[in-house]
Amino acid sequence: MNIQKFILLLMLSSGLLSAQNAEEIMASVRQAAGLQNEIDLHGTLKKGGKKVPLSLFMRGKEIHFKISEGKDSFALRLGPQRQELFDTTGGKARAFPDQKIIQAIGGTDVSYEDLALKFLYWPNPKIAGEDKIKLQDCWRIHVVNPERTGRYREISVWVSKKERALMRVIGYGPKPARSALKQFEVLDIMKRNGVWTAKKLKVSSFKPNGRANGVTYINFGKKKRLRRR
């Protein structure tokens, strides 16, 4: 084998290894986010003095979300090739309207696509670099939206090397501006069913000029009984 073929093979092998590692890292992130185990989380979306009750249930291949004690609800169904959102308000599953995906929930900075963390399941993630966040060495993973729904065309995800836990996410708008639209930052974590998951997240939205537009906190606390409707 001549040197040119050897170098080409080495480059192709390195690219494949990087892709495989990025897939494995994102799978670990989903595990740490509590989205791969049967788990119940209860908390609030908090912006200023406003609080919106929130509950999350992972059941098999579906993640169910209940907002304001079930007055509003939806589900994310995980398939082998794609993920689908369904509006389940009122107990019936209906196709989730594309225009609703980007709507803010209860006047906060969190939309339905934010809450579902659907971008964690986008295919073909790539390791784009390494950074240090809160004294932790992190991979920076880049992934492109395979669909045309939602606000984000691309996402950057920072994952700690030690715990393989989500540290930060930035969602970008379309090219050429590729402006940062929103940032998610994990402030605190907790252990549930033997898995570390986010306890408190800070969600910051930005204006087109890059200035902060608003901040909302997602807080998950102790278990409680959800009133069924």
C-alpha positions as CSV (number, residue, x, y, z in Angstrom):
1,M,0.0,0.0,0.0
2,N,1.5,3.4,-1.0
3,I,1.7,6.3,1.4
4,Q,-1.1,8.2,-0.3
5,K,-3.6,5.3,0.1
6,F,-2.5,4.8,3.7
7,I,-3.1,8.4,4.5
8,L,-6.5,8.4,2.8
9,L,-7.5,5.2,4.7
10,L,-6.3,6.8,8.0
11,M,-8.4,9.9,7.3
12,L,-11.5,7.9,6.5
13,S,-11.1,5.7,9.5
14,S,-10.6,8.7,11.8
15,G,-13.8,10.3,10.4
16,L,-15.8,7.2,11.0
17,L,-14.4,6.8,14.5
18,S,-15.4,10.5,15.3
19,A,-18.9,9.9,14.0
20,Q,-19.3,6.8,16.0
21,N,-18.0,8.5,19.2
22,A,-20.3,11.5,18.6
23,E,-23.3,9.1,18.4
24,E,-22.2,7.3,21.6
25,I,-21.8,10.6,23.4
26,M,-25.2,11.8,22.4
27,A,-26.7,8.5,23.6
28,S,-25.0,9.1,27.0
29,V,-26.5,12.6,27.1
30,R,-30.0,11.2,26.5
31,Q,-29.4,8.8,29.3
32,A,-28.2,11.5,31.7
33,A,-31.1,13.7,30.7
34,G,-33.4,11.0,32.0
35,L,-34.9,10.3,28.6
36,Q,-33.9,6.7,28.3
37,N,-35.3,5.2,31.5
38,E,-38.7,4.9,33.1
39,I,-38.6,8.1,35.1
40,D,-41.0,10.7,36.4
41,L,-40.0,14.4,36.9
42,H,-42.1,17.2,38.4
43,G,-41.2,20.9,38.6
44,T,-41.9,24.3,37.1
45,L,-41.0,26.7,34.4
46,K,-40.1,30.0,36.2
47,K,-39.8,33.4,34.7
48,G,-39.8,36.3,37.1
49,G,-42.7,35.8,39.5
50,K,-44.5,33.5,37.1
51,K,-44.5,29.7,37.6
52,V,-45.9,27.1,35.2
53,P,-46.3,23.5,36.7
54,L,-44.5,20.9,34.6
55,S,-44.4,17.1,34.7
56,L,-42.4,14.6,32.5
57,F,-43.0,10.9,32.2
58,M,-40.8,8.5,30.3
59,R,-42.7,5.3,29.3
60,G,-41.1,2.9,26.8
61,K,-40.5,4.8,23.6
62,E,-42.6,7.8,24.5
63,I,-42.0,10.8,26.7
64,H,-45.1,12.5,28.0
65,F,-45.2,16.1,29.1
66,K,-48.0,17.7,31.2
67,I,-48.2,21.5,31.6
68,S,-50.3,23.3,34.2
69,E,-51.5,20.1,35.9
70,G,-52.5,18.5,32.5
71,K,-54.4,21.5,31.0
72,D,-51.9,21.2,28.2
73,S,-50.1,18.0,27.3
74,F,-48.0,16.5,24.5
75,A,-45.8,13.5,23.8
76,L,-42.6,12.7,21.9
77,R,-42.6,9.3,20.3
78,L,-39.1,7.9,19.6
79,G,-38.8,5.8,16.4
80,P,-35.7,4.1,14.9
81,Q,-35.4,6.7,12.1
82,R,-37.4,9.8,13.3
83,Q,-39.1,11.3,16.3
84,E,-42.7,12.6,16.3
85,L,-44.5,15.1,18.5
86,F,-48.2,14.6,19.3
87,D,-50.7,16.9,21.0
88,T,-52.3,14.8,23.7
89,T,-54.4,17.5,25.4
90,G,-57.8,16.1,26.3
91,G,-56.6,12.5,26.2
92,K,-56.5,12.1,22.4
93,A,-53.3,12.0,20.4
94,R,-53.3,14.3,17.4
95,A,-50.6,15.5,15.0
96,F,-48.7,18.4,16.6
97,P,-49.2,21.6,14.6
98,D,-45.9,22.8,13.1
99,Q,-46.8,26.4,14.0
100,K,-47.3,25.4,17.7
101,I,-43.8,23.8,18.1
102,I,-42.1,27.2,18.3
103,Q,-44.7,28.8,20.6
104,A,-43.7,30.0,24.1
105,I,-45.2,28.1,27.0
106,G,-47.1,30.2,29.5
107,G,-45.3,33.4,28.6
108,T,-41.9,31.9,29.3
109,D,-38.8,31.7,27.1
110,V,-39.3,27.9,26.7
111,S,-41.1,26.6,23.6
112,Y,-42.5,23.1,23.0
113,E,-39.5,22.1,20.9
114,D,-37.2,23.2,23.7
115,L,-39.0,21.2,26.4
116,A,-39.0,18.1,24.2
117,L,-35.2,18.3,23.7
118,K,-36.0,16.8,20.3
119,F,-32.6,18.0,19.0
120,L,-30.9,15.4,21.2
121,Y,-32.2,12.8,18.7
122,W,-31.2,14.5,15.5
123,P,-29.0,12.2,13.3
124,N,-25.4,12.5,12.3
125,P,-23.8,14.5,15.2
126,K,-20.2,15.5,14.7
127,I,-17.5,16.4,17.2
128,A,-16.6,20.0,16.4
129,G,-14.1,20.7,19.1
130,E,-13.3,20.8,22.8
131,D,-13.9,23.5,25.4
132,K,-13.9,24.0,29.2
133,I,-17.1,24.9,30.9
134,K,-17.2,25.4,34.7
135,L,-13.8,23.8,35.0
136,Q,-14.9,20.7,33.2
137,D,-13.4,19.5,29.9
138,C,-16.2,19.2,27.4
139,W,-16.8,18.0,23.8
140,R,-18.5,20.4,21.6
141,I,-20.9,18.5,19.3
142,H,-22.6,20.0,16.3
143,V,-25.8,18.7,14.6
144,V,-27.9,20.0,11.8
145,N,-31.7,19.9,11.9
146,P,-32.9,17.1,9.4
147,E,-36.4,18.6,9.2
148,R,-37.7,22.1,8.3
149,T,-39.9,22.4,11.4
150,G,-38.9,24.4,14.5
151,R,-36.7,27.5,14.8
152,Y,-33.3,25.9,15.0
153,R,-31.4,25.0,11.9
154,E,-28.3,23.9,13.8
155,I,-27.4,23.1,17.4
156,S,-24.2,23.0,19.3
157,V,-24.1,20.8,22.4
158,W,-21.4,20.8,25.1
159,V,-21.0,17.5,26.9
160,S,-18.7,16.9,29.9
161,K,-16.1,14.3,29.3
162,K,-16.0,13.0,32.8
163,E,-19.8,12.4,33.3
164,R,-20.9,12.6,29.7
165,A,-23.6,15.0,30.9
166,L,-25.2,17.9,29.1
167,M,-23.6,21.2,30.1
168,R,-24.8,23.7,27.5
169,V,-26.8,23.9,24.3
170,I,-27.0,26.8,21.8
171,G,-29.6,26.8,19.1
172,Y,-28.9,28.8,15.9
173,G,-31.0,30.3,13.2
174,P,-30.6,29.8,9.4
175,K,-27.5,30.8,7.4
176,P,-25.9,33.1,6.5
177,A,-26.5,35.0,9.8
178,R,-26.6,31.8,11.9
179,S,-27.5,33.9,14.9
180,A,-27.8,32.3,18.3
181,L,-31.5,32.2,19.2
182,K,-31.4,30.4,22.5
183,Q,-29.0,29.0,25.1
184,F,-29.7,26.2,27.6
185,E,-27.3,25.8,30.6
186,V,-27.4,23.1,33.2
187,L,-27.0,24.8,36.7
188,D,-27.6,21.8,39.0
189,I,-28.1,18.0,38.7
190,M,-29.7,15.2,40.7
191,K,-29.8,11.4,40.8
192,R,-33.0,9.6,40.0
193,N,-33.3,5.8,39.5
194,G,-29.6,5.5,39.5
195,V,-29.2,8.1,36.7
196,W,-27.9,11.7,36.9
197,T,-30.3,14.1,35.4
198,A,-30.8,17.9,35.2
199,K,-32.3,19.5,38.3
200,K,-32.1,23.1,37.2
201,L,-31.6,24.6,33.7
202,K,-31.3,28.2,32.7
203,V,-32.9,29.1,29.3
204,S,-31.8,32.4,27.7
205,S,-33.4,33.8,24.6
206,F,-31.7,36.4,22.3
207,K,-32.7,39.2,20.1
208,P,-31.4,39.3,16.4
209,N,-28.7,41.7,17.6
210,G,-27.4,39.1,20.1
211,R,-28.7,40.9,23.2
212,A,-30.5,39.0,25.9
213,N,-34.3,38.9,25.4
214,G,-35.4,36.9,28.5
215,V,-34.5,34.2,31.0
216,T,-36.5,31.3,32.2
217,Y,-35.5,28.6,34.7
218,I,-36.6,24.9,34.5
219,N,-36.6,23.5,38.0
220,F,-37.3,19.8,38.8
221,G,-37.8,18.9,42.5
222,K,-39.2,16.2,44.7
223,K,-41.7,13.6,43.5
224,K,-45.4,14.4,43.9
225,R,-48.7,12.9,42.8
226,L,-50.0,14.4,39.6
227,R,-53.8,15.1,39.6
228,R,-55.2,13.0,36.8
229,R,-57.8,14.4,34.4
